[in-house]
Amino acid sequence: MRVTQKEIAAKMGVSISLVSRVLSGSAREIGVPMDTIAEVERISKKMGYVPNRAAQALKGKSTQTIGVVVYDFKDPFFSDFVGTLQDKLHVRGYSTILVGFSDRQIDERDLTPLRQHILDAVIILGSDFSGSVHQDIQVAPIFRIGHTVSGEETMSYCPDEKHAADELGEYVHSLDCRRVLILGADLPNHTIRAEAMKTAFIEKGLDVRMAVLEGKPLFDAGRLYASEICNRGDLPDIVVATVDQIALGVMKGFLQRGISIPDDVRITGFDDIHISSQFFPSLTTFSQPMGDVVDRILARIQDCDFRHGVEYFQCPLKKRRSC
């Protein structure tokens, strides 16, 4: 049973208004002694008092609760991101309502918990051009980390794909790699990234081929495609994967066939998931500044700045052994 402020006041022999002032953070404004404030907070904690978030929201106060929607729980990049997000929310005193999907298969039931809580905001992790999740939520201001359809009523934060592509184009050109294979999956962010890479490489006069992988998980799809390349005897100078999972799968496939990396073929990825630096050889990839992006979002939430729009962030290239 929920402990009330009335019960705390009765136990301490003080007024309910005093307890309310202390627990709302406004006791100092009326000159309540610090030792009294500390004692009310101590007794409240001991009795297991939990603020009524719904009542706070009706009074126009923050509920200190953020909803998080993850497009694919099986994606290691999202797993890393959720860890960073949770850490930063915890430090700032926020609770988290985490919902999401597997393999991007959106089920209405998965979003139900968001409607059962009063939220300060919702953060969506993942790109989407259908607009379906945004339309289904609509319970709080929405922030998206990823690409989306133009005009979506969110504040979206997206990787600057052109900047990354131009940087990689310069680097690949400097390595004298002429034949480039771009590998991606049939997903919105993969398509955007692959097209940006293609444009940058062509501008450098490189010979570019593109392929879209079928099947999941992406690591296995990359590994199998590497075997197909070996069977055809059509080894490029460099394989540019749209995400690390594909790049690591390709590396595995080549190594199983006796192909040396980077001597016979170079490989790059995108996202810098945790295992990328630990793989052998370590993967050259782009690192998404997760902590910085989360800080930007939390600053807007705390300032009640819920304007819609798009902001781009740059991803530094991490040069490692694979390229």
C-alpha positions as CSV (number, residue, x, y, z in Angstrom):
1,M,0.0,0.0,0.0
2,R,1.3,3.5,-0.9
3,V,2.6,5.6,2.0
4,T,0.9,9.0,2.1
5,Q,2.2,12.4,3.3
6,K,-0.6,12.3,5.9
7,E,0.9,9.2,7.4
8,I,4.4,10.7,7.5
9,A,3.0,13.8,9.2
10,A,1.1,11.7,11.8
11,K,4.2,9.7,12.6
12,M,6.4,12.8,13.1
13,G,3.7,14.9,14.8
14,V,4.0,17.7,12.2
15,S,1.6,19.3,9.8
16,I,0.8,17.7,6.4
17,S,1.7,21.0,4.7
18,L,5.1,20.9,6.2
19,V,5.7,17.4,4.9
20,S,4.4,18.5,1.5
21,R,6.7,21.5,1.4
22,V,9.7,19.3,2.2
23,L,8.9,16.6,-0.3
24,S,8.1,19.1,-3.1
25,G,11.4,20.8,-2.5
26,S,10.0,24.2,-1.4
27,A,10.5,24.0,2.3
28,R,13.6,26.3,2.3
29,E,11.5,29.0,0.7
30,I,9.5,29.4,3.9
31,G,12.5,29.1,6.2
32,V,12.0,25.5,7.4
33,P,15.2,24.5,9.4
34,M,17.6,22.2,7.6
35,D,17.6,19.6,10.4
36,T,13.8,19.4,10.1
37,I,14.0,19.0,6.3
38,A,16.6,16.2,6.7
39,E,14.4,14.4,9.3
40,V,11.3,14.5,7.1
41,E,13.3,13.2,4.2
42,R,14.8,10.4,6.4
43,I,11.4,9.3,7.8
44,S,9.8,9.4,4.3
45,K,12.6,7.2,2.9
46,K,12.3,4.8,5.9
47,M,8.6,4.5,5.5
48,G,9.0,3.8,1.7
49,Y,7.3,6.9,0.5
50,V,7.0,7.2,-3.3
51,P,5.9,10.4,-5.0
52,N,2.6,10.3,-6.8
53,R,3.8,11.0,-10.4
54,A,0.3,11.5,-11.7
55,A,-0.5,14.1,-9.1
56,Q,2.7,15.9,-9.9
57,A,2.0,16.0,-13.6
58,L,-1.5,17.5,-12.9
59,K,0.3,20.2,-11.0
60,G,2.5,20.9,-14.0
61,K,5.6,19.3,-12.5
62,S,8.0,16.9,-14.0
63,T,7.4,13.2,-13.3
64,Q,11.1,12.5,-13.8
65,T,10.1,9.5,-16.0
66,I,11.3,9.0,-19.6
67,G,9.9,6.4,-22.0
68,V,12.5,4.7,-24.3
69,V,11.4,2.8,-27.5
70,V,14.0,0.5,-29.0
71,Y,13.5,-0.6,-32.6
72,D,15.4,-3.8,-32.3
73,F,16.5,-5.3,-29.0
74,K,18.7,-7.8,-30.8
75,D,20.8,-5.0,-32.4
76,P,24.1,-4.7,-30.4
77,F,24.3,-1.0,-31.3
78,F,21.0,-0.3,-29.6
79,S,22.1,-2.4,-26.6
80,D,25.2,-0.2,-26.2
81,F,23.1,2.9,-26.6
82,V,20.5,1.8,-24.0
83,G,23.3,1.3,-21.5
84,T,24.6,4.8,-22.1
85,L,21.1,6.3,-22.0
86,Q,20.2,4.5,-18.8
87,D,23.4,5.7,-17.0
88,K,22.8,9.3,-17.9
89,L,19.1,9.2,-17.0
90,H,20.0,7.6,-13.6
91,V,22.5,10.3,-12.8
92,R,19.9,13.0,-13.5
93,G,17.3,11.3,-11.3
94,Y,15.0,10.0,-14.1
95,S,13.2,6.6,-14.1
96,T,13.0,4.7,-17.4
97,I,10.1,2.9,-19.0
98,L,11.7,0.7,-21.6
99,V,9.7,-0.9,-24.5
100,G,10.7,-2.1,-27.9
101,F,10.6,-4.7,-30.6
102,S,12.6,-7.6,-32.0
103,D,13.8,-7.4,-35.6
104,R,11.8,-4.1,-36.0
105,Q,8.5,-6.0,-36.0
106,I,6.3,-3.4,-34.4
107,D,3.5,-4.7,-32.2
108,E,0.9,-2.4,-30.8
109,R,1.0,-4.4,-27.5
110,D,4.7,-3.5,-27.0
111,L,3.8,0.2,-26.7
112,T,1.0,-0.2,-24.1
113,P,3.3,0.5,-21.1
114,L,4.0,4.0,-22.4
115,R,0.3,4.8,-22.1
116,Q,0.1,3.6,-18.5
117,H,2.6,6.2,-17.2
118,I,2.8,10.0,-17.3
119,L,6.1,10.8,-19.0
120,D,8.2,13.8,-19.4
121,A,9.3,12.7,-22.9
122,V,9.8,9.6,-25.1
123,I,13.1,8.8,-26.8
124,I,13.0,6.5,-29.8
125,L,16.1,4.6,-30.8
126,G,16.1,3.8,-34.5
127,S,15.3,5.1,-38.0
128,D,11.9,4.8,-39.5
129,F,10.2,6.4,-42.5
130,S,6.7,4.9,-41.9
131,G,5.7,7.3,-39.2
132,S,3.8,4.4,-37.5
133,V,5.4,4.5,-34.1
134,H,5.2,8.2,-33.8
135,Q,1.5,8.1,-34.6
136,D,0.9,5.3,-32.1
137,I,2.7,6.9,-29.1
138,Q,1.6,10.6,-28.9
139,V,1.7,10.5,-25.1
140,A,4.6,12.9,-24.5
141,P,7.1,15.0,-26.5
142,I,9.2,12.7,-28.7
143,F,12.9,12.7,-29.5
144,R,14.3,10.3,-32.1
145,I,17.8,9.2,-32.6
146,G,17.9,8.2,-36.2
147,H,16.6,9.2,-39.6
148,T,12.9,9.7,-40.1
149,V,10.3,11.0,-42.6
150,S,10.2,14.8,-43.3
151,G,7.8,16.6,-41.1
152,E,7.5,14.1,-38.3
153,E,6.5,15.8,-35.1
154,T,9.7,14.9,-33.2
155,M,13.2,16.4,-32.5
156,S,15.4,14.0,-34.4
157,Y,19.2,13.5,-34.1
158,C,20.9,11.9,-37.1
159,P,24.4,10.9,-38.1
160,D,25.9,13.3,-40.7
161,E,26.1,10.6,-43.4
162,K,27.6,13.0,-46.0
163,H,30.4,14.1,-43.7
164,A,31.3,10.5,-42.8
165,A,31.2,9.4,-46.5
166,D,33.4,12.3,-47.6
167,E,35.9,11.5,-44.8
168,L,36.0,7.8,-45.7
169,G,36.3,8.7,-49.4
170,E,39.4,10.7,-48.7
171,Y,40.9,7.9,-46.6
172,V,40.1,5.1,-49.1
173,H,41.5,7.2,-51.9
174,S,44.7,7.8,-50.0
175,L,45.1,4.0,-49.6
176,D,45.0,3.6,-53.4
177,C,41.9,1.3,-53.1
178,R,40.2,1.4,-56.5
179,R,37.6,-1.3,-56.3
180,V,35.0,-0.6,-53.6
181,L,32.1,-2.9,-52.5
182,I,29.4,-1.3,-50.4
183,L,27.4,-3.8,-48.4
184,G,24.1,-2.9,-46.5
185,A,20.7,-4.3,-45.5
186,D,17.3,-3.3,-46.8
187,L,16.7,-0.8,-44.0
188,P,16.3,3.0,-44.2
189,N,19.5,4.0,-42.4
190,H,21.5,1.5,-44.5
191,T,20.1,2.9,-47.7
192,I,20.9,6.5,-46.8
193,R,24.4,5.6,-45.7
194,A,25.2,3.4,-48.7
195,E,24.0,6.1,-51.2
196,A,26.1,8.8,-49.4
197,M,29.2,6.5,-49.5
198,K,28.6,5.7,-53.2
199,T,28.4,9.4,-54.1
200,A,31.6,10.2,-52.2
201,F,33.6,7.3,-53.7
202,I,32.4,8.1,-57.3
203,E,33.6,11.7,-56.8
204,K,37.0,10.3,-56.0
205,G,37.0,8.3,-59.3
206,L,36.7,4.9,-57.6
207,D,35.0,1.8,-59.1
208,V,31.9,1.3,-56.9
209,R,29.6,-1.7,-56.6
210,M,26.7,-2.1,-54.2
211,A,24.9,-5.1,-52.7
212,V,22.0,-5.5,-50.4
213,L,22.1,-8.4,-48.0
214,E,19.2,-10.7,-47.4
215,G,18.6,-12.7,-44.2
216,K,19.3,-12.1,-40.6
217,P,21.2,-11.9,-38.4
218,L,23.4,-9.4,-40.2
219,F,26.6,-11.0,-39.0
220,D,25.7,-14.3,-40.6
221,A,24.5,-12.5,-43.8
222,G,27.9,-10.8,-44.1
223,R,29.8,-14.0,-43.5
224,L,27.8,-15.9,-46.1
225,Y,28.3,-13.1,-48.7
226,A,32.0,-13.1,-48.1
227,S,32.0,-16.8,-49.0
228,E,30.1,-16.0,-52.2
229,I,32.7,-13.4,-53.1
230,C,35.5,-16.0,-52.6
231,N,33.6,-18.5,-54.8
232,R,33.3,-16.0,-57.6
233,G,36.9,-15.0,-57.3
234,D,35.8,-11.4,-57.3
235,L,37.7,-9.9,-54.4
236,P,37.4,-6.1,-54.1
237,D,40.1,-3.8,-52.7
238,I,37.9,-2.8,-49.8
239,V,34.5,-3.7,-48.4
240,V,32.6,-0.8,-46.9
241,A,29.8,-2.1,-44.6
242,T,26.9,0.1,-43.5
243,V,27.1,-1.3,-39.9
244,D,29.7,-3.1,-37.9
245,Q,27.6,-6.4,-37.7
246,I,27.9,-6.8,-41.5
247,A,31.6,-5.8,-41.5
248,L,32.5,-8.3,-38.7
249,G,30.6,-11.1,-40.5
250,V,32.4,-10.3,-43.7
251,M,35.7,-10.4,-41.9
252,K,34.8,-13.8,-40.4
253,G,33.9,-15.2,-43.8
254,F,37.1,-14.0,-45.4
255,L,39.3,-15.3,-42.6
256,Q,37.6,-18.7,-42.8
257,R,38.6,-18.8,-46.5
258,G,42.2,-17.9,-45.8
259,I,41.8,-14.2,-47.0
260,S,44.2,-11.9,-45.1
261,I,42.9,-8.6,-43.7
262,P,44.0,-6.0,-44.5
263,D,46.7,-7.4,-46.9
264,D,44.2,-9.0,-49.4
265,V,41.2,-6.9,-48.7
266,R,40.4,-4.0,-46.4
267,I,37.1,-3.7,-44.4
268,T,35.3,-0.8,-42.7
269,G,32.1,-0.6,-40.7
270,F,29.9,1.9,-38.9
271,D,28.7,2.3,-35.3
272,D,31.8,1.2,-33.3
273,I,29.9,-1.4,-31.3
274,H,31.8,-2.8,-28.3
275,I,33.2,-5.9,-30.0
276,S,34.6,-4.0,-33.0
277,S,37.7,-2.9,-31.1
278,Q,38.2,-6.4,-29.7
279,F,37.8,-8.4,-32.9
280,F,41.0,-9.6,-34.6
281,P,41.9,-7.7,-36.6
282,S,40.2,-4.7,-34.9
283,L,37.6,-3.0,-37.1
284,T,38.0,0.4,-38.7
285,T,34.6,2.1,-38.2
286,F,32.8,5.3,-37.4
287,S,31.9,5.9,-33.8
288,Q,28.5,7.5,-33.0
289,P,28.9,9.9,-30.0
290,M,26.1,8.4,-28.0
291,G,26.9,10.3,-24.7
292,D,26.9,13.7,-26.4
293,V,23.6,13.0,-28.2
294,V,21.9,11.9,-25.0
295,D,23.2,15.1,-23.3
296,R,21.7,17.2,-26.0
297,I,18.3,15.5,-25.6
298,L,18.3,15.7,-21.8
299,A,19.2,19.4,-21.9
300,R,16.1,20.0,-24.1
301,I,13.9,18.0,-21.8
302,Q,15.0,19.8,-18.7
303,D,14.5,23.2,-20.5
304,C,11.1,22.1,-21.7
305,D,12.3,22.8,-25.3
306,F,10.1,20.5,-27.4
307,R,10.4,22.2,-30.7
308,H,10.4,19.8,-33.8
309,G,13.2,19.6,-36.2
310,V,16.4,17.7,-37.1
311,E,20.0,18.1,-35.8
312,Y,23.0,16.3,-37.3
313,F,26.0,15.0,-35.4
314,Q,29.4,14.0,-36.8
315,C,30.9,10.6,-36.3
316,P,34.7,10.3,-35.9
317,L,36.5,7.7,-38.0
318,K,38.3,5.1,-35.8
319,K,41.2,3.8,-37.8
320,R,42.2,0.3,-36.8
321,R,43.8,-2.8,-38.2
322,S,41.2,-3.8,-40.7
323,C,41.8,-0.8,-42.9
